[in-house]
Amino acid sequence: MSKEVNLEEQFQARIDAGERIEPKDWMPEKYRKTHIRQISQHAHSEIVGMLPEGNWITRAPSLRRKVGLLAKVQDEAGHGLYLYSAAETLGISRDELEVQLLTGKAKYSSIFNYPTLSWADIGAIGWLVDGAAIINQVMLTRTSYGPYARAMVRICKEESFHQRQGYEIMLGLAKGTPEQKEMAQDALNRFWWPSLMMFGPRDHESPNTAQSVRWKIKRKTNDELRQQFIDITAPQADYLGLTIPDPDLKWNEERGHYDFGEINWDEFWQVVKGNGPCNRERIEARTKAREDGAWVREAALQYAAKKATRNQSKAV
């Protein structure tokens, strides 16, 4: 038996025993690359996800709503920083991660390539998008890679608050004037299917799911998580008095789950490939932010170098 095979067996035994893998531990190269891909995609989603909501900070309908949305966008920036830091423990620089995003090598959640056309969209994003994120991310607090799991604990707490904030917005609109309820229904109509797409492709079309489950990077498959989200969200829509835009949605007593219609997978893959409504706009915004912030990074590096030289001179 080769040393590499033996190490992989020992590694899998640790995973099976529920142990956490830490940065200095031996790990298969594919495990490292899979985590870099997943954590960076998650980090990019948090950062790009600030754009459609940040667009509404100055137009929120009250000071309370402005403050709440501003705090949420700030939280998302923090989530991105936690996750970039976790990815860096795997031996990749933050600069390289950002370049991968801007060149299209790395992806982010497809949901953020849809526009926010009304204030109700902010409620729908909080309720549906953050709700879907919680379903996906709670299991990541038990993922096998230590830095990722620990980052997810705080992120999930904050995402839970964001989801409640979004639902409150939708509740206020749904119980308001007919025009407000119509606005809430329109937001649900546009964000329902993209929210289901957030969980990724169907299991048989996801090449990484089986291995990710074996390594306990993920605890459930894409389809299992999608079903869980629908089962939780459908009754919430009923309480709001809103109609989920799926004529095939109905409770299946025998399965103990909701049946639902077919997702438009052609649309999903078009958005993933960069052809969504706002793909180009999102990358242009992030590219501009990188270029505009270049002088800050350069100044910080110069200051750090100057401080290090000064400290070295004092030591001598």
PAZAPA-4460 file (N, C-alpha, C; in steps of 0.05 Angstrom, whole numbers, plus 32768, in hexadecimal, padded with zeros to 4 digits):
% residues 316
    n_x    n_y    n_z   ca_x   ca_y   ca_z    c_x    c_y    c_z   seq   type   mol
   8011   7FE8   8000   8000   8000   8000   8012   8019   8000     1      M     A
   800C   802C   7FED   801C   8044   7FEC   8016   8056   8003     2      S     A
   8029   8068   8009   8026   807B   801F   800E   808D   801A     3      K     A
   800A   8095   8001   7FF3   80A7   7FFA   7FD9   8099   8000     4      E     A
   7FD6   8080   7FF8   7FBD   8071   7FFD   7FB8   806F   801A     5      V     A
   7FCD   8069   8029   7FCB   8066   8046   7FC1   8080   8053     6      N     A
   7FCD   8096   804A   7FC5   80B0   8055   7FA8   80B6   804F     7      L     A
   7F9F   80AF   8037   7F83   80B4   802F   7F70   80A3   8040     8      E     A
   7F78   808B   8046   7F68   8079   8057   7F66   8085   8074     9      E     A
   7F7C   808E   807E   7F7D   809A   8098   7F6C   80B4   8099    10      Q     A
   7F6E   80C3   8084   7F5E   80DC   8081   7F40   80D5   8082    11      F     A
   7F38   80C2   8071   7F1C   80BB   8070   7F12   80B0   808B    12      Q     A
   7F24   80A1   8099   7F1C   8097   80B3   7F17   80AD   80C7    13      A     A
   7F27   80C2   80C5   7F22   80DA   80D6   7F08   80E7   80D0    14      R     A
   7F02   80E9   80B6   7EE8   80F5   80AD   7ED1   80E4   80B8    15      I     A
   7ED3   80CA   80B4   7EBE   80B8   80BD   7EB9   80B9   80DB    16      D     A
   7ECF   80BF   80EA   7ECD   80C0   8107   7EC2   80DB   8110    17      A     A
   7EBE   80ED   80FD   7EB3   8108   8104   7EC7   811C   810D    18      G     A
   7EE1   8117   8107   7EF6   8129   810F   7EF7   8141   80FC    19      E     A
   7F00   8157   8106   7F04   816F   80F5   7F20   816F   80E9    20      R     A
   7F22   8177   80D0   7F3B   817A   80C2   7F44   8197   80C6    21      I     A
   7F5D   819B   80CE   7F68   81B6   80D2   7F7D   81BC   80BD    22      E     A
   7F84   81D6   80B9   7F95   81DE   80A3   7FB0   81D0   80A1    23      P     A
   7FBC   81C9   80B7   7FD6   81BC   80B6   7FD5   819E   80B3    24      K     A
   7FBD   8193   80B4   7FB9   8176   80B1   7FBD   816D   8094    25      D     A
   7FC6   8154   8091   7FC7   814A   8075   7FAB   8147   806A    26      W     A
   7FA8   814D   8051   7F8E   814A   8043   7F93   8144   8026    27      M     A
   7F81   8135   8019   7F84   8130   7FFC   7F82   814B   7FED    28      P     A
   7F91   814D   7FD7   7F91   8165   7FC8   7F75   816C   7FBE    29      E     A
   7F65   8157   7FB7   7F4A   815D   7FAD   7F38   8168   7FC3    30      K     A
   7F3D   815F   7FDC   7F2E   816A   7FF3   7F34   8188   7FF6    31      Y     A
   7F4E   818F   7FF4   7F56   81AA   7FF6   7F4A   81BB   7FE0    32      R     A
   7F4B   81B2   7FC7   7F41   81C1   7FB1   7F22   81C3   7FB2    33      K     A
   7F15   81AE   7FBB   7EF8   81AF   7FBD   7EF0   81C4   7FD2    34      T     A
   7EFE   81C6   7FE8   7EF8   81DA   7FFC   7EFE   81F6   7FF2    35      H     A
   7F14   81F9   7FE4   7F1A   8214   7FD9   7F03   821C   7FC6    36      I     A
   7EFA   820A   7FB5   7EE5   8211   7FA2   7ECB   8218   7FB2    37      R     A
   7EC4   8208   7FC5   7EAB   820C   7FD3   7EAB   8225   7FE5    38      Q     A
   7EC1   8228   7FF4   7EC3   823F   8007   7EC5   8259   7FF7    39      I     A
   7ED5   8259   7FE2   7ED7   8271   7FD2   7EBD   8278   7FC4    40      S     A
   7EAF   8264   7FBA   7E95   826A   7FAE   7E82   8276   7FC2    41      Q     A
   7E83   826C   7FDB   7E73   8276   7FF0   7E7B   8293   7FF7    42      H     A
   7E95   8298   7FF9   7E9F   82B3   7FFF   7E97   82C7   7FE8    43      A     A
   7E9B   82BF   7FD0   7E94   82D0   7FB9   7E76   82D6   7FB9    44      H     A
   7E66   82C3   7FC1   7E49   82C7   7FC2   7E41   82DC   7FD6    45      S     A
   7E4F   82DC   7FED   7E4A   82F0   8002   7E51   830C   7FF8    46      E     A
   7E67   830E   7FEA   7E71   8328   7FE1   7E60   8333   7FCA    47      I     A
   7E5B   8321   7FB6   7E4A   832A   7F9F   7E2D   832E   7FA9    48      V     A
   7E25   831F   7FBD   7E0A   8321   7FC7   7E04   833C   7FD4    49      G     A
   7E19   834B   7FDA   7E15   8366   7FE5   7E0A   8379   7FD0    50      M     A
   7E0F   8373   7FB7   7E08   8386   7FA2   7DEA   838A   7F9D    51      L     A
   7DDA   8375   7F9A   7DBE   8379   7F95   7DAF   8386   7FAD    52      P     A
   7DB9   8381   7FC5   7DAD   838D   7FDD   7DB7   83A9   7FE2    53      E     A
   7DD1   83AD   7FDE   7DDD   83C7   7FE2   7DCF   83DC   7FD1    54      G     A
   7DC5   83D3   7FBA   7DB7   83E4   7FA7   7D9E   83F1   7FB4    55      N     A
   7D93   83E6   7FCA   7D7B   83EF   7FD6   7D7F   83FE   7FF1    56      W     A
   7D98   8401   7FFA   7D9C   840D   8014   7D91   842A   8015    57      I     A
   7D97   843A   8000   7D8E   8456   8000   7D70   8458   7FF9    58      T     A
   7D64   8443   7FF0   7D48   8444   7FE7   7D35   8434   7FF9    59      R     A
   7D40   842A   800F   7D2F   841C   8022   7D19   842E   802D    60      A     A
   7D01   8424   8033   7CEA   8435   8038   7CEA   8443   8053    61      P     A
   7CFD   843D   8065   7CFD   844B   807F   7D1A   844A   808A    62      S     A
   7D1F   845A   809E   7D39   845A   80AB   7D3F   843F   80B7    63      L     A
   7D2B   8433   80C3   7D2F   8419   80CF   7D37   8404   80BA    64      R     A
   7D2A   8405   80A4   7D31   83F2   808E   7D4C   83F8   8083    65      R     A
   7D54   8411   8081   7D6E   8418   8077   7D84   840C   808A    66      K     A
   7D80   8411   80A4   7D94   8407   80B7   7D96   83E9   80B7    67      V     A
   7D7F   83DC   80B5   7D7E   83BE   80B4   7D8C   83B3   809C    68      G     A
   7D87   83BF   8085   7D94   83B5   806C   7DB1   83BB   806C    69      L     A
   7DB9   83D3   8076   7DD5   83DA   8077   7DE4   83C6   8089    70      L     A
   7DD8   83BF   80A0   7DE5   83AB   80B2   7DE7   8390   80A5    71      A     A
   7DD3   8389   8095   7DD4   836F   8088   7DEA   836E   8073    72      K     A
   7DEC   8383   8063   7E02   8384   804F   7E1D   8383   805C    73      V     A
   7E1F   8391   8072   7E38   8390   8081   7E3F   8374   808B    74      Q     A
   7E2A   8366   8095   7E2E   834A   809D   7E39   8339   8086    75      D     A
   7E2E   833D   806F   7E36   832D   8058   7E53   8332   8050    76      E     A
   7E5C   834B   8053   7E78   8351   804F   7E89   8341   8063    77      A     A
   7E80   8341   807C   7E8F   8332   8090   7E90   8314   808A    78      G     A
   7E79   8309   8081   7E79   82ED   807A   7E8D   82E7   8064    79      H     A
   7E8F   82F8   8050   7EA2   82F4   803B   7EBF   82F4   8046    80      G     A
   7EC5   8306   8059   7EE0   8307   8065   7EE6   82ED   8075    81      L     A
   7ED2   82E4   8085   7ED6   82CB   8094   7EDD   82B4   8081    82      Y     A
   7ECE   82B3   806B   7ED1   829C   8058   7EEB   829E   8048    83      L     A
   7EF2   82B6   8040   7F0C   82B9   8032   7F23   82B1   8044    84      Y     A
   7F21   82B8   805E   7F35   82B0   8071   7F37   8292   8074    85      S     A
   7F1F   8285   8074   7F1F   8268   8076   7F2C   825B   805E    86      A     A
   7F26   8267   8046   7F32   825C   802E   7F50   825F   802D    87      A     A
   7F5A   8275   8039   7F77   827A   8039   7F86   8265   8049    88      E     A
   7F78   8259   805C   7F86   8244   806C   7F8C   822B   805B    89      T     A
   7F81   822A   8043   7F85   8214   8031   7F9C   821A   801D    90      L     A
   7FA9   8230   8021   7FC1   8236   8011   7FBC   8246   7FF8    91      G     A
   7FA6   8256   7FF7   7FA1   8267   7FE0   7F9D   8284   7FEA    92      I     A
   7FA7   8297   7FDB   7FA6   82B3   7FE5   7F8B   82BF   7FDE    93      S     A
   7F84   82D4   7FED   7F6B   82E2   7FE8   7F6C   82F0   7FCD    94      R     A
   7F83   82F9   7FC5   7F85   8306   7FAB   7F7F   82F3   7F95    95      D     A
   7F8A   82DA   7F97   7F85   82C6   7F83   7F67   82BF   7F82    96      E     A
   7F5A   82BD   7F99   7F3E   82B7   7F9A   7F2E   82CD   7F8B    97      L     A
   7F35   82E6   7F8F   7F27   82FC   7F82   7F2B   82FC   7F64    98      E     A
   7F43   82F6   7F5C   7F49   82F4   7F3F   7F38   82DE   7F32    99      V     A
   7F36   82C7   7F40   7F25   82B1   7F36   7F08   82BA   7F32   100      Q     A
   7EFE   82CA   7F45   7EE3   82D4   7F42   7EE0   82E6   7F2A   101      L     A
   7EF2   82F9   7F27   7EEF   830D   7F12   7EF4   8302   7EF6   102      L     A
   7F03   82EC   7EF4   7F09   82E0   7EDA   7EF5   82CA   7ED3   103      T     A
   7EE3   82C5   7EE5   7ECE   82B0   7EE0   7ED7   8294   7EE7   104      G     A
   7EEF   8290   7EF1   7EF8   8275   7EF8   7EE8   826B   7F10   105      K     A
   7EE2   827D   7F23   7ED3   8276   7F3B   7EB6   8280   7F38   106      A     A
   7EA3   8272   7F44   7E87   8279   7F41   7E7D   8284   7F5C   107      K     A
   7E65   828F   7F5B   7E57   8298   7F72   7E3A   8290   7F6E   108      Y     A
   7E29   8292   7F83   7E0E   8288   7F81   7DFF   8296   7F6A   109      S     A
   7DF1   8286   7F5B   7DE2   8290   7F43   7DCD   82A4   7F4B   110      S     A
   7DC2   82A3   7F63   7DAC   82B4   7F6B   7DB3   82D2   7F69   111      I     A
   7DCD   82D8   7F6D   7DD4   82F4   7F6E   7DD8   8301   7F52   112      F     A
   7DD1   82F2   7F3D   7DD1   82FC   7F22   7DB5   8305   7F19   113      N     A
   7DA3   8307   7F2D   7D88   8311   7F27   7D85   832D   7F33   114      Y     A
   7D76   833F   7F26   7D74   835A   7F2F   7D60   835D   7F46   115      P     A
   7D63   8372   7F56   7D50   8379   7F6B   7D40   8391   7F60   116      T     A
   7D28   838C   7F58   7D17   83A0   7F4A   7D06   83B0   7F5D   117      L     A
   7D01   83A6   7F75   7CF0   83B5   7F88   7CF9   83AF   7FA4   118      S     A
   7CEE   83BF   7FB7   7CF5   83BA   7FD3   7CED   839E   7FDD   119      W     A
   7CD8   8394   7FD1   7CCF   8379   7FD9   7CE4   8364   7FD2   120      A     A
   7CF5   8369   7FBE   7D0A   8356   7FB8   7D1D   8353   7FCF   121      D     A
   7D21   8368   7FDF   7D33   8367   7FF6   7D27   8354   800A   122      I     A
   7D0D   8355   800E   7CFF   8342   801F   7D01   8326   8015   123      G     A
   7CFD   8322   7FFB   7CFE   8308   7FEF   7D1A   82FC   7FF2   124      A     A
   7D2F   830C   7FEE   7D4A   8303   7FF1   7D4F   82FA   800E   125      I     A
   7D46   830A   8021   7D4A   8302   803D   7D3B   82E8   8043   126      G     A
   7D22   82E7   803B   7D12   82CF   8042   7D1B   82B7   8032   127      W     A
   7D1D   82B9   8018   7D23   82A1   8007   7D41   829B   8004   128      L     A
   7D50   82AF   7FFD   7D6C   82AB   7FF7   7D7C   82A5   8010   129      V     A
   7D78   82B5   8025   7D85   82AF   803E   7D7A   8297   804B   130      D     A
   7D60   8292   8047   7D54   8279   8051   7D61   8260   8044   131      G     A
   7D65   8262   802A   7D72   824C   801C   7D8F   8249   8025   132      A     A
   7D9C   8260   802A   7DB8   825F   8033   7DBA   8252   804F   133      A     A
   7DA7   8257   8060   7DA7   824B   807B   7DA5   822C   8078   134      I     A
   7D92   8223   8068   7D8F   8206   8063   7DA9   81FA   805B   135      I     A
   7DB7   8207   8049   7DD0   81FD   803E   7DE7   81FF   8052   136      N     A
   7DE7   8215   8062   7DFE   821B   8072   7DFE   8210   808E   137      Q     A
   7DE7   820A   8099   7DE6   81FE   80B4   7DF6   81E4   80B5   138      V     A
   7DF3   81D4   80A0   7E02   81BB   809F   7E20   81C0   809D   139      M     A
   7E28   81D8   8093   7E45   81DE   8090   7E52   81E5   80AB   140      L     A
   7E42   81EA   80C0   7E4E   81ED   80DA   7E59   81D3   80E4   141      T     A
   7E52   81BD   80D6   7E5C   81A2   80DD   7E6E   8197   80C7   142      R     A
   7E76   81A8   80B4   7E87   819E   809F   7EA2   8195   80AA   143      T     A
   7EB0   8185   809B   7EC8   8178   80A5   7EE0   818A   80A7   144      S     A
   7EE0   81A1   809A   7EF7   81B3   809A   7EF3   81C8   80B0   145      Y     A
   7F04   81C8   80C4   7F01   81D8   80DC   7EFC   81F6   80D7   146      G     A
   7F0E   8204   80C9   7F0B   8221   80C5   7EF1   8228   80B8   147      P     A
   7EE8   8218   80A5   7ECE   821D   8097   7EB7   8219   80AB   148      Y     A
   7EB7   8203   80BA   7EA2   81FE   80CC   7E9F   8214   80E1   149      A     A
   7EB6   821D   80EC   7EB5   8232   8101   7EAB   824C   80F6   150      R     A
   7EB3   8253   80DD   7EA9   826C   80D1   7E8B   826B   80CD   151      A     A
   7E81   8253   80C8   7E64   8251   80C2   7E52   8254   80DA   152      M     A
   7E5D   8251   80F2   7E4D   8253   810A   7E42   8270   810C   153      V     A
   7E53   8283   810B   7E4A   829F   810C   7E3A   82A7   80F4   154      R     A
   7E42   829E   80DC   7E34   82A5   80C4   7E17   829B   80C5   155      I     A
   7E13   8283   80CF   7DF8   8278   80D0   7DE6   8288   80E4   156      C     A
   7DF2   8291   80FA   7DE2   82A1   810D   7DD9   82BB   8100   157      K     A
   7DEB   82C8   80F1   7DE4   82E1   80E4   7DD0   82DD   80CD   158      E     A
   7DD4   82C7   80BE   7DC2   82C1   80A7   7DA6   82BB   80B1   159      E     A
   7DA4   82AF   80C9   7D89   82AA   80D4   7D7B   82C4   80DA   160      S     A
   7D8A   82D8   80E4   7D7E   82F2   80E9   7D76   82FF   80CF   161      F     A
   7D86   82FC   80BA   7D80   8308   80A0   7D66   82FC   8094   162      H     A
   7D63   82E2   8098   7D4B   82D4   808E   7D32   82DF   809C   163      Q     A
   7D33   82E2   80B6   7D1C   82ED   80C5   7D16   830A   80BD   164      R     A
   7D2C   8319   80B8   7D29   8334   80AF   7D1A   8335   8094   165      Q     A
   7D22   8324   8081   7D14   8323   8067   7CF7   831B   8069   166      G     A
   7CF2   8307   807B   7CD6   82FD   807E   7CC5   8313   808A   167      Y     A
   7CD0   8323   809C   7CC1   8339   80A8   7CBA   834E   8093   168      E     A
   7CCD   8353   8080   7CC7   8366   806A   7CB0   835B   8059   169      I     A
   7CB1   8341   8052   7C9C   8335   8042   7C81   8334   8051   170      M     A
   7C82   8330   806B   7C69   832F   807A   7C5C   834B   807B   171      L     A
   7C6D   8360   807E   7C62   837B   807E   7C55   8382   8064   172      G     A
   7C61   8379   804E   7C56   837F   8033   7C3D   836E   802E   173      L     A
   7C3E   8355   8036   7C27   8343   8031   7C0F   834B   8041   174      A     A
   7C13   8357   8058   7BFC   835F   8069   7BF5   837D   8064   175      K     A
   7C03   838A   8051   7BFF   83A6   804C   7BE9   83AB   8037   176      G     A
   7BED   83BF   8027   7BDA   83C6   8012   7BDA   83B1   7FFC   177      T     A
   7BC5   83B0   7FEB   7BC5   839E   7FD5   7BDE   83A1   7FC2   178      P     A
   7BE6   83BB   7FBF   7BFD   83C0   7FAF   7C17   83B4   7FBB   179      E     A
   7C19   83B6   7FD6   7C30   83AB   7FE3   7C30   838D   7FE2   180      Q     A
   7C19   8381   7FE6   7C18   8363   7FE4   7C1E   835A   7FC7   181      K     A
   7C15   8369   7FB4   7C1C   8362   7F98   7C3A   8364   7F93   182      E     A
   7C47   8378   7F9F   7C63   837B   7F9D   7C72   8363   7FA9   183      M     A
   7C68   835A   7FC1   7C74   8343   7FCE   7C71   832A   7FBD   184      A     A
   7C59   8326   7FB1   7C54   830F   7FA0   7C66   830F   7F88   185      Q     A
   7C6A   8327   7F7C   7C7B   8329   7F65   7C98   8321   7F6B   186      D     A
   7CA1   8329   7F83   7CBD   8322   7F8B   7CBF   8304   7F8F   187      A     A
   7CAB   82F8   7F9C   7CAA   82DB   7F9F   7CAB   82CD   7F84   188      L     A
   7C9B   82D7   7F72   7C99   82CA   7F57   7CB5   82CA   7F4A   189      N     A
   7CC4   82E0   7F4D   7CDD   82E2   7F3F   7CF4   82D3   7F4E   190      R     A
   7CF3   82D1   7F68   7D09   82C6   7F77   7D05   82A9   7F80   191      F     A
   7CED   829E   7F7C   7CE9   8283   7F85   7CFB   826E   7F77   192      W     A
   7CF9   826E   7F5D   7D08   8259   7F4E   7D26   825E   7F4F   193      W     A
   7D30   8277   7F4D   7D4D   827B   7F51   7D56   8272   7F6D   194      P     A
   7D45   8274   7F81   7D4C   826B   7F9C   7D50   824D   7F9D   195      S     A
   7D3F   823F   7F8F   7D42   8221   7F8D   7D5C   821A   7F7F   196      L     A
   7D63   822A   7F6B   7D7C   8224   7F5C   7D95   8228   7F6E   197      M     A
   7D92   8237   7F84   7DA9   823D   7F95   7DB7   8223   7F9F   198      M     A
   7DA7   820D   7FA1   7DB2   81F5   7FAD   7DC3   81E5   7F99   199      F     A
   7DC5   81F0   7F81   7DD6   81E4   7F6D   7DC7   81D0   7F5B   200      G     A
   7DD6   81C3   7F49   7DC9   81B0   7F36   7DBD   8198   7F44   201      P     A
   7DAD   8189   7F36   7DA3   8170   7F40   7DB9   815D   7F47   202      R     A
   7DB5   814C   7F5A   7DCA   813B   7F64   7DD8   812B   7F4E   203      D     A
   7DC9   8121   7F3B   7DD6   8111   7F26   7DE6   8122   7F12   204      H     A
   7DE3   813D   7F14   7DF3   814E   7F03   7E09   815D   7F13   205      E     A
   7E0C   8156   7F2C   7E20   8163   7F3D   7E37   8150   7F41   206      S     A
   7E4E   8155   7F34   7E64   8142   7F35   7E72   8141   7F50   207      P     A
   7E6F   8155   7F60   7E7E   8157   7F79   7E6E   814E   7F92   208      N     A
   7E54   814A   7F8F   7E43   8145   7FA7   7E4B   812C   7FB5   209      T     A
   7E4E   8115   7FA7   7E53   80FC   7FB4   7E6C   80FC   7FC4   210      A     A
   7E82   8107   7FB9   7E9B   8109   7FC7   7E99   811C   7FDF   211      Q     A
   7E8B   8132   7FDB   7E89   8146   7FF0   7E7A   813A   8008   212      S     A
   7E66   812A   8003   7E57   811D   8018   7E69   8108   8026   213      V     A
   7E79   80FA   8017   7E8B   80E6   8023   7E9F   80F3   8035   214      R     A
   7EA9   810A   802D   7EBD   8119   803D   7EAF   812B   8052   215      W     A
   7E95   8129   8053   7E85   8139   8066   7E8A   8157   8063   216      K     A
   7E90   815F   804A   7E90   817B   8044   7E73   8185   8043   217      I     A
   7E62   8174   8038   7E45   8178   8039   7E39   8160   8047   218      K     A
   7E23   8166   8055   7E15   8151   8064   7DFC   8147   8055   219      R     A
   7DF3   8158   8042   7DDB   8151   8033   7DE0   8158   8015   220      K     A
   7DD2   814B   8003   7DD5   8151   7FE7   7DC5   816A   7FDF   221      T     A
   7DCA   8173   7FC7   7DBC   818B   7FBD   7D9E   8187   7FBD   222      N     A
   7D95   8170   7FB3   7D78   816B   7FB1   7D6B   8168   7FCD   223      D     A
   7D79   815C   7FE0   7D6F   815A   7FFB   7D6C   8176   8008   224      E     A
   7D7F   8187   8004   7D7E   81A2   800F   7D67   81B2   8001   225      L     A
   7D64   81AF   7FE7   7D4F   81BD   7FD9   7D33   81B5   7FE3   226      R     A
   7D30   819B   7FE8   7D16   8191   7FF2   7D11   819C   800E   227      Q     A
   7D26   819D   801F   7D23   81A8   803A   7D1A   81C5   8039   228      Q     A
   7D26   81D4   8027   7D1F   81F0   8025   7D02   81F4   801D   229      F     A
   7CF9   81E5   8009   7CDD   81E7   8000   7CC9   81DF   8017   230      I     A
   7CD0   81CA   8025   7CBE   81C1   803B   7CBB   81D6   8051   231      D     A
   7CD0   81E5   8055   7CD0   81FA   806A   7CC2   8213   805F   232      I     A
   7CC7   821A   8046   7CBF   8234   803C   7CA2   8235   8033   233      T     A
   7C97   821F   8028   7C7C   821F   801E   7C67   8227   8034   234      A     A
   7C69   821C   804C   7C56   8225   8061   7C59   8243   8068   235      P     A
   7C72   824D   8066   7C76   8269   806C   7C68   827B   8057   236      Q     A
   7C69   8272   803E   7C5B   8281   8029   7C3D   8281   802E   237      A     A
   7C32   826A   8037   7C16   8268   803E   7C0E   827C   8053   238      D     A
   7C1F   827F   8068   7C1A   8291   807D   7C1A   82AE   8073   239      Y     A
   7C2B   82B4   8061   7C2C   82CF   8055   7C14   82D5   8043   240      L     A
   7C07   82C0   803B   7BF1   82C3   8028   7BFB   82C7   800C   241      G     A
   7C13   82BE   8006   7C1F   82C1   7FEC   7C1F   82A5   7FDE   242      L     A
   7C20   82A5   7FC4   7C1E   828C   7FB4   7C39   8286   7FA7   243      T     A
   7C45   8270   7FAE   7C5E   8267   7FA1   7C58   8261   7F84   244      I     A
   7C68   826C   7F72   7C62   826A   7F55   7C69   824E   7F4A   245      P     A
   7C5C   8239   7F55   7C61   821E   7F4B   7C47   820F   7F4D   246      D     A
   7C39   820B   7F37   7C1F   81FD   7F37   7C21   81E0   7F40   247      P     A
   7C39   81D5   7F3F   7C3D   81B9   7F46   7C44   81B6   7F64   248      D     A
   7C46   81CC   7F73   7C4D   81CA   7F8F   7C35   81C0   7F9F   249      L     A
   7C39   81AA   7FAD   7C24   819F   7FBE   7C30   818B   7FD2   250      K     A
   7C23   8189   7FE9   7C2C   8177   7FFE   7C27   815A   7FF6   251      W     A
   7C3B   8149   7FF9   7C39   812D   7FF3   7C39   811E   800D   252      N     A
   7C22   8115   8016   7C1F   8108   8030   7C30   80EF   8031   253      E     A
   7C31   80E0   801C   7C40   80C7   801C   7C5E   80CC   801F   254      E     A
   7C69   80E0   8011   7C85   80E6   8014   7C8C   80F6   802D   255      R     A
   7C78   8105   8037   7C7D   8117   804D   7C8D   812F   8045   256      G     A
   7C8A   8136   802B   7C98   814E   8020   7C86   815B   800B   257      H     A
   7C8E   8173   8003   7C80   8180   7FED   7C8B   8176   7FD3   258      Y     A
   7C78   8171   7FC0   7C80   816C   7FA4   7C82   8188   7F98   259      D     A
   7C93   818B   7F84   7C96   81A5   7F76   7C9E   81A1   7F59   260      F     A
   7C9A   81B6   7F4A   7C9E   81B5   7F2D   7CBC   81B4   7F25   261      G     A
   7CC0   81B2   7F0C   7CDB   81B0   7F00   7CE8   81CC   7EFF   262      E     A
   7D01   81CD   7F08   7D11   81E5   7F06   7D1A   81E9   7EEA   263      I     A
   7D1C   8202   7EE1   7D26   8208   7EC6   7D45   8206   7EC7   264      N     A
   7D4F   81EE   7EC2   7D6C   81EA   7EC4   7D7B   81F7   7EAE   265      W     A
   7D6F   81FC   7E97   7D7C   820B   7E82   7D83   8227   7E8C   266      D     A
   7D70   8234   7E9A   7D75   824E   7EA5   7D8B   824D   7EBA   267      E     A
   7D8B   8239   7ECB   7D9F   8236   7EDF   7DBB   8235   7ED3   268      F     A
   7DBF   8224   7EBE   7DD9   8221   7EB2   7DE1   823A   7EA3   269      W     A
   7DCE   8248   7E97   7DD4   8261   7E89   7DDF   8276   7E9D   270      Q     A
   7DD3   8278   7EB4   7DDC   828B   7EC8   7DF7   8283   7ED3   271      V     A
   7DFB   8269   7ED8   7E15   825F   7EE3   7E2B   8265   7ECE   272      V     A
   7E25   8263   7EB5   7E39   8268   7EA0   7E3E   8286   7E9A   273      K     A
   7E30   8297   7EA9   7E35   82B4   7EA6   7E21   82C2   7E95   274      G     A
   7E0B   82B6   7E8F   7DF7   82C3   7E7D   7DDE   82CB   7E8B   275      N     A
   7DDF   82D0   7EA5   7DC7   82D8   7EB4   7DC2   82F6   7EB0   276      G     A
   7DAC   8300   7EBB   7DA4   831C   7EB8   7DBA   8330   7EC1   277      P     A
   7DC8   8329   7ED7   7DDB   833C   7EE2   7DF8   8332   7EE5   278      C     A
   7DFF   831C   7ED8   7E1A   8311   7EDB   7E2F   8325   7ED5   279      N     A
   7E2D   8332   7EBD   7E41   8345   7EB5   7E43   835D   7EC7   280      R     A
   7E2B   8366   7ED0   7E2A   837D   7EE2   7E38   8377   7EFC   281      E     A
   7E33   835F   7F07   7E3F   8358   7F21   7E5E   8357   7F1F   282      R     A
   7E68   834B   7F0A   7E85   8349   7F08   7E92   8364   7F02   283      I     A
   7E84   8374   7EF3   7E8E   838F   7EED   7E90   839F   7F07   284      E     A
   7E7C   839C   7F19   7E7C   83AB   7F32   7E93   83A2   7F44   285      A     A
   7E98   8387   7F45   7EAD   837D   7F55   7EC9   8384   7F4A   286      R     A
   7ECB   8385   7F2F   7EE4   838D   7F22   7EEA   83AA   7F29   287      T     A
   7ED6   83BB   7F27   7ED9   83D7   7F2D   7EE2   83DB   7F4B   288      K     A
   7ED5   83CC   7F5C   7EDC   83CE   7F79   7EFA   83C6   7F7D   289      A     A
   7F03   83B1   7F6F   7F1F   83A9   7F72   7F32   83BE   7F67   290      R     A
   7F2B   83CA   7F50   7F3C   83DF   7F45   7F3C   83F8   7F56   291      E     A
   7F25   8400   7F5F   7F23   8418   7F70   7F31   8415   7F8B   292      D     A
   7F33   83FC   7F94   7F3F   83F7   7FAE   7F5D   83F1   7FAC   293      G     A
   7F68   83F1   7F94   7F84   83EA   7F91   7F97   83FB   7FA2   294      A     A
   7F91   8416   7FA2   7FA3   8428   7FB1   7FA2   8423   7FCF   295      W     A
   7F8B   8419   7FD9   7F8A   8413   7FF6   7F9B   83FB   7FFC   296      V     A
   7F9A   83E6   7FEB   7FAA   83CF   7FF0   7FC8   83D5   7FEE   297      R     A
   7FCF   83E6   7FDA   7FEB   83ED   7FD6   7FF5   83FE   7FEE   298      E     A
   7FE4   8410   7FF7   7FEC   8421   800E   7FEF   8410   8027   299      A     A
   7FDE   83FC   802B   7FE0   83EB   8042   7FF9   83DA   8042   300      A     A
   8001   83D1   802A   8019   83C1   8027   8032   83D3   802D   301      L     A
   8031   83EB   8022   8048   83FD   8027   804A   8404   8044   302      Q     A
   8034   8409   8051   8034   840F   806E   803F   83F7   807E   303      Y     A
   8036   83DF   8077   803F   83C7   8085   805D   83C3   8082   304      A     A
   8067   83C8   8069   8083   83C5   8064   8093   83DA   8074   305      A     A
   8089   83F3   8074   8097   8408   8082   8097   8403   80A0   306      K     A
   8081   83F8   80AB   8080   83F2   80C7   8093   83DB   80CE   307      K     A
   8094   83C7   80BD   80A6   83B1   80C2   80C3   83BA   80C2   308      A     A
   80CB   83CC   80AF   80E6   83D7   80AF   80ED   83E7   80C8   309      T     A
   80D9   83F7   80D0   80DD   8407   80E9   80E1   83F5   8101   310      R     A
   80D1   83E0   8103   80D3   83CE   811A   80EE   83BF   8119   311      N     A
   80F7   83B8   8101   8110   83AA   80FE   8127   83BC   8107   312      Q     A
   8125   83D6   8100   813A   83E9   8107   813B   83ED   8126   313      S     A
   8124   83ED   8133   8123   83EF   8150   812F   83D7   815D   314      K     A
   812B   83C0   8151   8135   83A7   815D   8154   83A7   815C   315      A     A
   815F   83B3   8147   817C   83B4   8144   8187   83C8   8158   316      V     A
***
